Amino acid sequence: MSPNSQPPAGETTVLLSQNQNHNQNHNQNHNHSHSRRSRGKGSSSSLGMWLVYAVAALAGIAVLAMAGMTLWGDHDWDPLPDADGTRLNSSSVGRFVHITDLHIDPNYVRGSTTYSQCHRLPPHSTRVSDKDGHRDTGRFGISQAKCDSPVALINATSEYLRQEWASAADFVIWTGDSGRHDNDAEIPRTFDEIIEQNRLAASAMRNAFGSHGVPVVPNIGNNDISPHNELAAPGHKRARKTFRLLADVWDGLVPKDQLATFLYGGYFARDVVDYNYKSSSSGRKRRGLTVLSLNTIYWYRANAKVGGCAAEDSPGLAQLAWIRYQMRRARQRNRDLILMGHVVPSRDNYRPTCYHGYARTVTQMVPPPPTRSAAESTADSMGKRADPDDLPRVHAQLYGHSNVDVWAFVGHEVEWLASTDPLGAARNLSTSTGSPAAPDSDGRLWWEKEVDEETGRFGSMIREIWAASTPSEELASLADSERDWALMPDDPPVEYVQTSAGLFPVPISVSSEASSSSSFLEQKALPGNFVESLLKEFERVLVKAPKQPRLGVTTISPSIIPKYVPAFRVFYYARAPSRRQWKHLPLGSLLDYDVYWANLPELNKLGKRVETSEFFQLLYRFSTVYRVGDLSVESYLHWARKLLEKKSLRKRFRALTYLNTQ
């Protein structure tokens, strides 16, 4: 899915220009312990490239000066200490790469027309205007066109990551959509083609990170299945075939002990980092990070092949139970979690019961950690008192799909999430307390009971599939079944109504304020007022946020697809104890991130003369631009509050949201 609106052209141009200048001034000392870059190599191509950047930066400054504007606008916060980046060059800081939406198109033809999705040459050699759809479709792709990624862009990206990040990244998050869009009627996309494009993407990842043994965690996107957006529930022959073939092309990326789970539902867990820490009560302990690769297509409202998460045989509900099972395992194994998926959780993207279940699940586990008094009142599953250091945390929720560079809150609809009847909550507003579920006398939370192997609702599935190291007889029997999944109960169309008691979903058929709307299953693009809608959501969050908020933050990374500026993120996290400014954060917490971008027009001019080390450039660092010290929920809340207070900050946020659009 791509946004159906573009940002104001001037804002993004200013952003890119000013950041070229900003990067030279504030990040000239930015380096990585692994880096083999040589910015002053003296080659003619390198010099020419940087001269172009310098001219662009000066042009951007000139435009701002003529408009009577400052580079970043006025601000009333203190500069971030150590903002040149040296604070992150520490052995206590780990790094991981998040890359998404490659959309590989082997049919891309250099010099083709944009109205043919870059698949066919112009009918004549006469150069015509851009309005007629004849533009320079260069070697590495073209921005602002309905064209996907040429193989040359994927190869260059792979080589850049191999040279610059393979020895520095601890692991890689790869959130799906490797297949091209099915938008050319003359070359309809086939299922075999989707699998082959995923094979190419996996080869690019192995080339980039395989020699250093860096764990790469893949994920299923809505364009990695056929037809796009449609994925039947486990047991259907198309679902079985999809998972089996993806497991084949991702060989070595899905752990063998997770193969049974992946072949069943398209999701799996992978341990990526181990580290030691000193517990406040029991000395030195081992801890680590586990990534949960989620199949968001089973929650996606555009998937007409499954129902909501209220039905007992819902694959979306089963996946929610699997997350809770993994939370229990994380607690037993002393690990923290990172959740990753393709379609970002939101009320617009997910069916109501699925979003309710997801938000309610993750808000049981997100930072901040419980206080000592809370820990003393909570026993673990063995009946012992829980050390706050032993409680697992969800440190990140990372997604792709939307092609924008943005973040949002999840779980702030506290009154609705407190209800166990997500579609009937609006009928009981007076009885809704908004209090999170408390542990029972045995110390177990509500989600721990559901995943009990003996008495829990999903106990048999745990024994036969999720805890199985190899595919079991239960999974084999599913392969022989052909159920009519169209009969699965679905959620009714709803609209979310703001009341004095909170935000609640109300079925459209019974809402007095609801007007006729499009199909519930219609795939929604980003609205033209996307940023404004997000700001209104921030207002709701700040009204509800207590001092210790049970909130999560979802981040959407920019994509490689060249309809937008190709870009990816590098996250920094606390890998070892530190006495620096994030010493108050638990290990595994996210500290910062960088966004790297590829300047397609200039790269296309250089062609084969492009130096690998300069294919991507640092566009901005989150802490430097937003003036926050870490990526905790509190920091995001602080920034959201500042954002709503100052118009100049909102202009910056709008520009950064669309940074990957020229």
C-alpha positions as CSV (number, residue, x, y, z in Angstrom):
1,M,0.0,0.0,0.0
2,S,1.2,3.5,-0.7
3,P,-0.1,6.8,0.3
4,N,-2.5,8.5,-2.0
5,S,-1.3,11.9,-1.2
6,Q,2.1,13.7,-1.4
7,P,3.6,16.2,1.0
8,P,3.9,19.8,-0.1
9,A,6.8,19.8,-2.5
10,G,8.6,22.7,-0.9
11,E,8.7,21.2,2.5
12,T,10.4,17.9,1.5
13,T,12.8,19.7,-0.8
14,V,13.8,22.0,2.1
15,L,14.2,18.9,4.4
16,L,16.5,17.1,2.0
17,S,18.6,20.2,1.3
18,Q,18.9,21.4,4.9
19,N,19.8,17.9,6.1
20,Q,22.7,17.7,3.6
21,N,24.0,20.8,5.3
22,H,23.1,19.6,8.8
23,N,24.8,16.2,8.2
24,Q,28.1,18.0,7.2
25,N,28.0,20.2,10.3
26,H,26.7,18.0,13.0
27,N,27.7,14.5,11.9
28,Q,31.1,15.1,10.5
29,N,32.4,13.0,13.4
30,H,29.8,10.3,13.0
31,N,31.5,7.0,12.6
32,H,31.0,3.4,13.4
33,S,33.5,1.1,15.0
34,H,33.3,-1.1,11.9
35,S,33.3,1.6,9.2
36,R,35.7,1.3,6.3
37,R,34.5,4.5,4.7
38,S,36.9,6.9,3.2
39,R,35.1,10.1,2.6
40,G,38.1,11.8,1.1
41,K,39.2,9.2,-1.5
42,G,39.8,11.8,-4.1
43,S,38.1,10.0,-6.9
44,S,36.5,12.1,-9.5
45,S,33.1,10.4,-9.1
46,S,33.2,10.9,-5.3
47,L,34.2,14.6,-5.6
48,G,31.5,15.2,-8.2
49,M,28.9,13.6,-6.1
50,W,29.7,15.7,-3.0
51,L,29.9,18.9,-5.2
52,V,26.3,18.2,-6.3
53,Y,25.3,17.7,-2.6
54,A,27.0,21.0,-1.6
55,V,25.2,22.9,-4.4
56,A,21.9,21.3,-3.3
57,A,22.5,22.3,0.3
58,L,23.3,25.9,-0.7
59,A,20.3,26.1,-2.9
60,G,18.1,24.9,-0.1
61,I,19.6,27.5,2.3
62,A,19.0,30.2,-0.3
63,V,15.4,29.2,-0.7
64,L,14.9,29.4,3.0
65,A,16.6,32.7,3.3
66,M,14.4,34.1,0.5
67,A,11.4,32.9,2.4
68,G,12.5,34.5,5.6
69,M,12.8,31.1,7.4
70,T,15.4,29.6,9.6
71,L,16.8,26.1,8.9
72,W,15.0,24.3,11.7
73,G,12.7,27.1,12.9
74,D,12.7,28.5,16.4
75,H,12.8,26.1,19.3
76,D,12.7,26.3,23.1
77,W,14.6,23.2,24.1
78,D,18.2,22.6,25.1
79,P,20.6,21.0,22.6
80,L,21.0,17.3,23.1
81,P,24.3,16.6,24.9
82,D,26.9,14.8,22.7
83,A,24.8,15.4,19.6
84,D,27.7,14.8,17.3
85,G,27.1,11.1,17.7
86,T,30.0,10.0,19.7
87,R,27.8,9.0,22.6
88,L,26.7,6.0,20.5
89,N,30.2,4.9,19.7
90,S,30.4,2.6,22.7
91,S,30.8,-1.1,23.3
92,S,27.7,-0.8,25.5
93,V,25.6,0.2,22.5
94,G,24.4,-2.4,20.0
95,R,23.1,-1.8,16.5
96,F,20.6,-3.4,14.2
97,V,19.3,-2.7,10.7
98,H,15.6,-2.4,9.8
99,I,14.9,-2.8,6.0
100,T,11.5,-3.1,4.4
101,D,9.5,-3.2,1.2
102,L,12.1,-4.1,-1.4
103,H,9.5,-4.8,-4.1
104,I,11.9,-6.3,-6.6
105,D,10.9,-6.0,-10.3
106,P,13.0,-8.0,-12.8
107,N,10.8,-6.6,-15.5
108,Y,12.1,-3.1,-15.0
109,V,13.5,-1.5,-18.2
110,R,15.9,1.4,-18.1
111,G,14.6,4.2,-20.2
112,S,11.0,3.0,-20.2
113,T,7.9,5.0,-19.7
114,T,6.5,5.5,-16.2
115,Y,2.9,4.9,-17.3
116,S,3.9,1.4,-18.3
117,Q,5.2,0.8,-14.7
118,C,8.7,1.1,-16.2
119,H,8.2,-2.1,-18.2
120,R,8.2,-0.8,-21.8
121,L,10.2,1.7,-23.9
122,P,8.5,4.7,-25.5
123,P,6.7,4.1,-28.8
124,H,9.0,6.6,-30.5
125,S,12.4,8.2,-29.8
126,T,11.1,11.8,-29.7
127,R,11.5,13.2,-26.2
128,V,8.2,14.5,-24.8
129,S,7.2,16.2,-21.6
130,D,7.0,14.6,-18.2
131,K,3.2,15.0,-18.3
132,D,3.0,12.4,-21.1
133,G,4.7,9.8,-18.9
134,H,8.1,9.8,-20.5
135,R,10.8,10.5,-17.9
136,D,14.3,9.3,-17.3
137,T,13.9,5.9,-15.7
138,G,17.5,5.5,-14.6
139,R,19.6,2.5,-13.7
140,F,18.6,2.5,-10.0
141,G,14.9,3.4,-10.4
142,I,12.8,6.5,-10.4
143,S,11.0,8.4,-7.7
144,Q,7.3,9.5,-7.7
145,A,6.2,6.9,-10.2
146,K,4.3,3.6,-10.0
147,C,7.5,1.6,-10.6
148,D,9.1,-0.9,-8.3
149,S,12.8,-1.6,-7.6
150,P,15.1,-2.6,-10.4
151,V,17.5,-5.4,-9.7
152,A,20.4,-3.0,-9.9
153,L,19.0,-1.1,-6.9
154,I,18.7,-4.3,-4.9
155,N,22.3,-5.4,-5.8
156,A,23.7,-1.9,-4.9
157,T,21.8,-1.9,-1.6
158,S,23.1,-5.4,-0.7
159,E,26.7,-4.4,-1.5
160,Y,26.4,-1.3,0.5
161,L,25.0,-3.2,3.6
162,R,27.8,-5.8,3.2
163,Q,30.5,-3.2,3.1
164,E,29.2,-0.8,5.7
165,W,27.1,-2.7,8.2
166,A,27.8,-6.4,8.1
167,S,30.5,-6.2,10.7
168,A,28.6,-3.7,12.9
169,A,25.0,-4.9,13.0
170,D,24.0,-7.4,15.7
171,F,20.9,-8.5,13.7
172,V,18.6,-7.4,10.8
173,I,14.8,-6.8,10.8
174,W,13.4,-7.4,7.4
175,T,9.6,-6.7,7.4
176,G,8.5,-8.1,4.1
177,D,7.0,-7.1,0.7
178,S,9.8,-8.4,-1.5
179,G,7.4,-9.1,-4.4
180,R,6.6,-6.5,-7.0
181,H,3.2,-4.9,-7.2
182,D,0.6,-6.4,-9.5
183,N,-0.2,-3.2,-11.3
184,D,0.6,-4.0,-14.9
185,A,-2.3,-5.7,-16.8
186,E,0.1,-6.7,-19.6
187,I,2.4,-8.6,-17.2
188,P,0.2,-10.1,-14.5
189,R,2.0,-11.2,-11.5
190,T,2.1,-14.9,-10.8
191,F,2.6,-16.9,-7.5
192,D,5.8,-18.5,-8.8
193,E,7.1,-15.0,-9.6
194,I,6.5,-13.8,-6.0
195,I,8.4,-16.8,-4.6
196,E,11.3,-16.1,-7.0
197,Q,11.4,-12.4,-6.0
198,N,11.6,-13.5,-2.4
199,R,14.4,-15.9,-3.4
200,L,16.3,-12.9,-4.9
201,A,15.7,-10.8,-1.8
202,A,16.9,-13.6,0.5
203,S,20.0,-13.9,-1.7
204,A,20.6,-10.2,-1.3
205,M,20.4,-10.5,2.5
206,R,22.7,-13.5,2.6
207,N,25.2,-11.6,0.4
208,A,25.0,-8.6,2.7
209,F,25.2,-10.3,6.1
210,G,25.9,-14.0,5.7
211,S,29.7,-13.8,5.8
212,H,29.5,-12.4,9.3
213,G,26.8,-14.7,10.6
214,V,24.4,-11.8,11.3
215,P,20.9,-13.1,12.1
216,V,18.4,-11.9,9.5
217,V,14.7,-12.2,10.5
218,P,12.3,-12.2,7.6
219,N,8.6,-11.5,7.5
220,I,5.6,-12.0,5.2
221,G,4.1,-8.9,3.5
222,N,0.8,-8.4,1.8
223,N,2.6,-8.6,-1.6
224,D,4.4,-11.8,-0.7
225,I,1.2,-13.7,-1.2
226,S,-1.2,-14.2,-4.1
227,P,-3.5,-12.6,-4.7
228,H,-2.1,-9.7,-2.7
229,N,-3.8,-9.1,0.7
230,E,-5.5,-12.5,0.6
231,L,-4.2,-15.3,2.8
232,A,-6.4,-18.2,3.8
233,A,-6.2,-19.7,7.3
234,P,-3.9,-22.6,8.2
235,G,-5.0,-25.8,6.6
236,H,-6.0,-24.3,3.3
237,K,-3.9,-25.6,0.4
238,R,-2.8,-22.1,-0.7
239,A,-1.7,-21.1,2.8
240,R,0.2,-24.4,3.1
241,K,1.9,-23.9,-0.2
242,T,2.8,-20.3,0.6
243,F,4.4,-21.1,3.9
244,R,6.2,-24.2,2.6
245,L,7.8,-22.3,-0.4
246,L,8.7,-19.3,1.7
247,A,10.3,-21.6,4.3
248,D,12.4,-23.1,1.4
249,V,13.6,-19.7,0.0
250,W,14.3,-18.5,3.6
251,D,16.2,-21.6,4.5
252,G,18.5,-20.8,7.4
253,L,16.6,-17.7,8.3
254,V,13.7,-19.5,10.1
255,P,15.1,-21.5,13.0
256,K,14.6,-25.3,12.7
257,D,12.9,-25.5,16.0
258,Q,10.4,-22.9,14.8
259,L,9.7,-24.5,11.4
260,A,6.5,-26.3,12.6
261,T,5.1,-23.0,13.8
262,F,6.0,-21.2,10.6
263,L,4.5,-23.9,8.4
264,Y,1.3,-23.7,10.4
265,G,0.7,-20.0,10.6
266,G,3.5,-18.0,8.9
267,Y,5.0,-16.6,12.2
268,F,8.0,-17.6,14.3
269,A,10.4,-16.6,17.0
270,R,14.2,-16.2,16.8
271,D,16.8,-15.4,19.4
272,V,19.1,-12.7,18.1
273,V,21.2,-11.3,21.0
274,D,22.5,-12.7,24.4
275,Y,24.0,-10.4,27.0
276,N,24.9,-10.5,30.7
277,Y,23.7,-8.1,33.4
278,K,23.8,-7.7,37.1
279,S,20.5,-8.4,38.8
280,S,19.4,-6.1,41.6
281,S,18.8,-9.1,43.8
282,S,20.6,-12.2,42.6
283,G,23.9,-11.2,41.0
284,R,25.1,-11.8,37.5
285,K,22.5,-13.2,35.1
286,R,22.1,-14.0,31.4
287,R,19.5,-12.2,29.4
288,G,18.8,-11.7,25.7
289,L,16.5,-10.4,22.9
290,T,14.1,-12.6,21.0
291,V,12.3,-11.3,17.9
292,L,8.8,-12.4,17.1
293,S,8.1,-12.3,13.4
294,L,4.3,-11.8,13.1
295,N,2.0,-12.6,10.3
296,T,-0.1,-9.4,10.3
297,I,-2.1,-10.6,7.2
298,Y,-4.3,-12.6,9.6
299,W,-5.3,-9.4,11.4
300,Y,-5.4,-7.2,8.2
301,R,-8.9,-5.9,7.4
302,A,-8.2,-6.1,3.7
303,N,-7.8,-9.9,3.9
304,A,-11.2,-11.3,2.9
305,K,-10.1,-14.9,3.5
306,V,-10.3,-14.9,7.3
307,G,-12.7,-13.4,9.9
308,G,-12.1,-11.4,13.0
309,C,-10.4,-12.4,16.2
310,A,-13.5,-13.3,18.1
311,A,-14.2,-16.6,16.5
312,E,-12.8,-19.7,18.2
313,D,-11.2,-21.0,15.0
314,S,-9.8,-17.6,14.0
315,P,-6.1,-17.7,12.9
316,G,-5.8,-14.1,14.2
317,L,-6.8,-15.1,17.7
318,A,-4.5,-18.1,17.6
319,Q,-1.6,-15.8,16.7
320,L,-2.5,-13.5,19.6
321,A,-2.4,-16.6,21.9
322,W,1.0,-17.5,20.4
323,I,2.4,-14.1,21.3
324,R,1.2,-14.6,24.9
325,Y,2.8,-18.1,24.9
326,Q,6.0,-16.5,23.7
327,M,5.7,-13.9,26.5
328,R,5.5,-16.7,29.0
329,R,8.5,-18.4,27.5
330,A,10.4,-15.1,27.6
331,R,9.7,-14.9,31.3
332,Q,10.9,-18.4,31.9
333,R,14.0,-18.0,29.7
334,N,14.8,-14.5,31.0
335,R,14.5,-12.8,27.6
336,D,13.0,-9.6,26.3
337,L,11.0,-9.2,23.0
338,I,11.0,-7.2,19.8
339,L,7.8,-7.5,17.8
340,M,8.1,-7.1,14.0
341,G,5.5,-7.3,11.2
342,H,4.5,-5.8,7.9
343,V,1.2,-4.0,8.4
344,V,1.3,-1.6,11.3
345,P,-1.3,-2.1,14.1
346,S,-4.0,0.6,14.0
347,R,-7.7,0.8,14.1
348,D,-7.8,1.5,10.4
349,N,-5.6,-1.4,9.4
350,Y,-6.8,-4.2,11.7
351,R,-10.2,-5.7,12.3
352,P,-11.6,-4.3,15.6
353,T,-11.3,-7.5,17.6
354,C,-7.8,-8.1,16.3
355,Y,-6.5,-4.6,17.1
356,H,-8.2,-4.9,20.6
357,G,-6.4,-8.2,21.2
358,Y,-3.0,-7.0,19.9
359,A,-3.1,-3.7,21.9
360,R,-4.3,-5.4,25.0
361,T,-1.6,-8.1,24.7
362,V,1.4,-5.8,24.2
363,T,0.4,-3.2,26.8
364,Q,0.8,-5.9,29.5
365,M,4.5,-6.0,28.7
366,V,5.8,-2.7,27.5
367,P,8.2,-0.4,29.5
368,P,8.3,1.2,31.9
369,P,9.2,-1.8,34.2
370,P,7.1,-2.4,37.3
371,T,8.1,-0.8,40.6
372,R,9.5,-2.9,43.5
373,S,6.2,-2.8,45.3
374,A,4.4,-4.1,42.2
375,A,6.9,-6.8,41.7
376,E,6.6,-7.9,45.4
377,S,2.9,-8.4,44.9
378,T,3.3,-10.5,41.7
379,A,4.5,-14.1,41.9
380,D,5.9,-15.9,38.9
381,S,4.5,-19.1,37.5
382,M,6.4,-21.2,40.0
383,G,5.0,-19.3,43.0
384,K,8.2,-17.3,43.7
385,R,8.4,-13.5,44.1
386,A,9.3,-11.8,40.9
387,D,12.5,-9.7,40.5
388,P,11.6,-6.7,38.4
389,D,14.7,-7.4,36.4
390,D,13.3,-10.9,35.5
391,L,10.1,-9.6,34.0
392,P,10.2,-9.6,30.2
393,R,9.6,-6.4,28.2
394,V,8.6,-5.6,24.7
395,H,11.3,-3.1,23.7
396,A,10.2,-2.4,20.1
397,Q,7.4,-2.8,17.7
398,L,8.8,-2.4,14.2
399,Y,6.7,-2.3,10.9
400,G,6.8,-1.4,7.3
401,H,4.1,-1.3,4.5
402,S,3.2,2.4,4.5
403,N,6.4,3.7,3.0
404,V,6.5,6.7,5.4
405,D,8.9,7.5,8.2
406,V,6.7,7.9,11.3
407,W,5.8,6.5,14.7
408,A,2.6,6.2,16.6
409,F,1.2,5.1,20.0
410,V,-0.7,1.9,20.6
411,G,-2.8,0.9,23.6
412,H,-4.0,4.3,24.7
413,E,-7.7,3.3,24.3
414,V,-7.6,2.1,27.9
415,E,-11.3,1.9,28.6
416,W,-12.0,-0.1,25.5
417,L,-9.0,-2.4,26.0
418,A,-10.0,-3.1,29.6
419,S,-13.2,-4.7,28.2
420,T,-13.2,-8.4,27.4
421,D,-16.0,-7.8,24.9
422,P,-14.4,-5.5,22.3
423,L,-17.4,-5.2,20.1
424,G,-19.9,-4.8,22.9
425,A,-17.9,-2.3,24.9
426,A,-19.8,0.7,23.8
427,R,-23.0,-0.7,25.3
428,N,-21.5,-0.8,28.8
429,L,-19.7,2.6,29.1
430,S,-20.9,3.2,32.6
431,T,-19.3,0.0,33.9
432,S,-15.9,0.3,32.2
433,T,-13.1,1.1,34.6
434,G,-10.1,1.1,32.3
435,S,-8.1,-0.8,34.8
436,P,-5.6,-3.3,33.4
437,A,-6.2,-6.9,34.3
438,A,-4.6,-7.8,37.7
439,P,-2.8,-11.1,38.5
440,D,-4.8,-13.7,40.4
441,S,-3.7,-15.2,43.7
442,D,-1.4,-17.7,41.9
443,G,0.4,-14.7,40.3
444,R,-0.6,-15.5,36.7
445,L,-1.9,-12.8,34.4
446,W,-4.9,-13.4,32.1
447,W,-2.7,-14.2,29.1
448,E,-0.7,-16.7,31.0
449,K,-3.8,-18.8,31.8
450,E,-4.8,-18.9,28.2
451,V,-1.5,-20.5,27.2
452,D,-1.3,-23.1,29.9
453,E,-0.3,-26.4,28.3
454,E,-2.7,-28.4,30.4
455,T,-5.7,-26.2,31.1
456,G,-5.4,-23.3,28.7
457,R,-7.6,-22.7,25.7
458,F,-4.7,-23.3,23.3
459,G,-3.0,-26.0,25.2
460,S,-3.2,-28.6,22.5
461,M,-1.9,-26.3,19.9
462,I,1.1,-25.5,22.1
463,R,1.9,-29.2,22.6
464,E,1.3,-30.3,19.0
465,I,2.7,-27.3,17.0
466,W,4.2,-24.3,18.8
467,A,6.4,-26.3,21.1
468,A,7.2,-28.9,18.5
469,S,10.7,-29.0,17.1
470,T,9.5,-30.7,14.0
471,P,6.2,-30.8,12.2
472,S,3.8,-33.0,14.1
473,E,1.0,-35.4,13.2
474,E,-1.4,-32.6,14.1
475,L,0.2,-30.4,11.4
476,A,0.2,-33.2,8.9
477,S,-3.5,-33.7,9.4
478,L,-4.2,-30.1,8.7
479,A,-2.5,-30.6,5.4
480,D,-5.3,-33.0,4.4
481,S,-8.1,-30.7,5.5
482,E,-10.2,-28.4,3.3
483,R,-12.5,-26.3,5.4
484,D,-14.8,-23.6,4.2
485,W,-13.1,-20.6,5.7
486,A,-15.6,-18.2,4.2
487,L,-18.0,-19.3,6.9
488,M,-15.8,-17.9,9.7
489,P,-17.5,-15.2,11.7
490,D,-16.3,-11.7,10.9
491,D,-16.3,-8.4,12.8
492,P,-19.1,-6.0,11.7
493,P,-18.2,-2.7,10.2
494,V,-17.6,-0.1,12.9
495,E,-16.8,3.5,13.5
496,Y,-14.8,4.6,16.6
497,V,-16.8,7.1,18.6
498,Q,-15.2,9.4,21.2
499,T,-17.3,9.6,24.4
500,S,-16.8,11.0,27.8
501,A,-15.7,7.6,28.9
502,G,-13.2,7.1,26.1
503,L,-13.0,5.9,22.5
504,F,-15.2,2.9,21.6
505,P,-16.1,1.0,18.4
506,V,-19.7,1.1,17.5
507,P,-21.2,-1.0,14.8
508,I,-22.2,1.3,11.9
509,S,-25.7,-0.2,11.7
510,V,-26.6,0.9,15.2
511,S,-24.7,4.2,15.3
512,S,-26.9,7.3,15.1
513,E,-23.9,9.4,13.9
514,A,-22.6,6.9,11.3
515,S,-23.1,7.6,7.6
516,S,-22.8,5.2,4.7
517,S,-19.2,4.1,4.3
518,S,-17.1,2.0,2.0
519,S,-16.7,-1.7,2.4
520,F,-15.2,-2.9,5.7
521,L,-12.6,-4.9,3.7
522,E,-11.5,-2.0,1.5
523,Q,-7.8,-1.5,1.7
524,K,-7.2,2.0,3.1
525,A,-4.5,4.2,1.8
526,L,-3.0,7.0,3.9
527,P,-5.5,9.8,3.9
528,G,-4.6,13.2,2.5
529,N,-4.7,14.6,6.1
530,F,-2.7,11.8,7.4
531,V,-0.4,13.9,9.6
532,E,-3.3,15.9,11.0
533,S,-5.1,12.7,11.9
534,L,-2.0,11.5,13.6
535,L,-1.7,14.8,15.6
536,K,-5.3,14.4,16.8
537,E,-4.4,10.9,17.9
538,F,-1.5,12.4,19.9
539,E,-3.9,14.7,21.6
540,R,-6.0,11.7,22.7
541,V,-2.9,10.0,24.0
542,L,-1.7,12.9,26.1
543,V,-5.1,13.3,27.7
544,K,-5.1,9.7,28.8
545,A,-1.4,9.2,29.5
546,P,-0.7,8.8,33.3
547,K,2.7,9.3,34.8
548,Q,3.5,5.6,34.2
549,P,1.7,5.0,30.9
550,R,0.9,1.5,29.8
551,L,1.5,2.5,26.2
552,G,3.5,1.1,23.3
553,V,5.1,2.8,20.4
554,T,5.0,1.4,16.9
555,T,7.5,2.7,14.4
556,I,7.1,2.5,10.6
557,S,10.4,2.5,8.7
558,P,10.8,4.0,5.2
559,S,11.1,1.6,2.3
560,I,13.6,0.7,-0.4
561,I,11.0,0.9,-3.2
562,P,12.1,3.8,-5.4
563,K,8.7,5.4,-5.9
564,Y,9.9,7.1,-2.7
565,V,13.5,7.9,-1.9
566,P,15.1,4.5,-1.0
567,A,15.8,4.5,2.7
568,F,16.3,2.3,5.8
569,R,16.9,2.7,9.5
570,V,19.8,1.7,11.8
571,F,18.6,1.4,15.5
572,Y,20.9,1.7,18.5
573,Y,20.0,-0.2,21.7
574,A,21.4,-0.7,25.2
575,R,23.5,-3.9,24.9
576,A,25.5,-3.6,28.2
577,P,25.2,-1.5,31.4
578,S,26.3,2.1,30.9
579,R,26.9,5.1,33.0
580,R,25.8,7.4,30.3
581,Q,22.5,9.3,30.0
582,W,20.5,6.1,29.4
583,K,21.7,4.4,32.6
584,H,18.1,4.5,33.9
585,L,16.8,2.3,31.0
586,P,16.8,-1.5,31.1
587,L,19.1,-3.5,28.8
588,G,17.6,-3.9,25.4
589,S,15.9,-0.5,25.4
590,L,16.1,1.5,22.1
591,L,18.3,4.6,22.4
592,D,18.3,6.2,18.9
593,Y,18.1,5.6,15.2
594,D,19.6,6.9,12.0
595,V,17.8,7.1,8.6
596,Y,19.9,6.5,5.5
597,W,18.7,7.5,2.1
598,A,19.8,7.1,-1.6
599,N,19.7,10.2,-3.9
600,L,18.3,8.5,-7.0
601,P,18.7,11.3,-9.5
602,E,22.3,11.8,-8.7
603,L,23.0,8.1,-8.5
604,N,21.4,7.5,-11.9
605,K,23.7,10.2,-13.4
606,L,26.7,8.5,-12.0
607,G,25.6,5.0,-13.0
608,K,28.3,2.4,-12.7
609,R,30.7,5.1,-11.4
610,V,28.9,5.2,-8.0
611,E,31.1,4.1,-5.1
612,T,29.5,1.5,-3.0
613,S,30.3,3.3,0.3
614,E,28.5,6.4,-0.9
615,F,25.3,4.8,-2.3
616,F,23.4,5.6,0.9
617,Q,24.0,8.7,3.0
618,L,23.0,9.7,6.5
619,L,19.8,11.8,6.2
620,Y,19.2,12.5,9.9
621,R,19.5,11.1,13.4
622,F,16.4,10.9,15.6
623,S,17.9,12.4,18.7
624,T,19.5,15.3,16.9
625,V,16.4,16.3,15.1
626,Y,13.9,15.7,17.8
627,R,16.1,16.7,20.8
628,V,15.4,13.6,22.9
629,G,17.8,11.4,24.7
630,D,16.4,7.9,24.0
631,L,13.4,6.1,22.4
632,S,11.5,5.4,25.6
633,V,7.7,5.9,25.8
634,E,8.4,8.9,28.0
635,S,10.6,10.5,25.3
636,Y,7.9,10.0,22.6
637,L,5.3,11.5,24.9
638,H,7.6,14.5,25.6
639,W,8.1,15.0,21.9
640,A,4.4,14.6,21.1
641,R,3.6,17.3,23.7
642,K,6.1,19.7,22.1
643,L,4.8,18.9,18.7
644,L,1.3,20.0,19.6
645,E,2.6,23.2,21.2
646,K,4.6,24.6,18.3
647,K,3.7,25.1,14.7
648,S,7.3,25.0,13.6
649,L,7.7,21.5,15.0
650,R,4.6,20.3,13.3
651,K,6.0,21.5,10.0
652,R,9.2,19.5,10.6
653,F,7.3,16.4,11.6
654,R,5.2,16.6,8.4
655,A,8.4,16.9,6.3
656,L,10.0,14.0,8.1
657,T,7.0,11.8,7.8
658,Y,7.3,12.0,4.0
659,L,11.1,12.1,3.9
660,N,11.2,9.3,1.4
661,T,9.3,11.3,-1.2
662,Q,11.0,13.8,-3.4
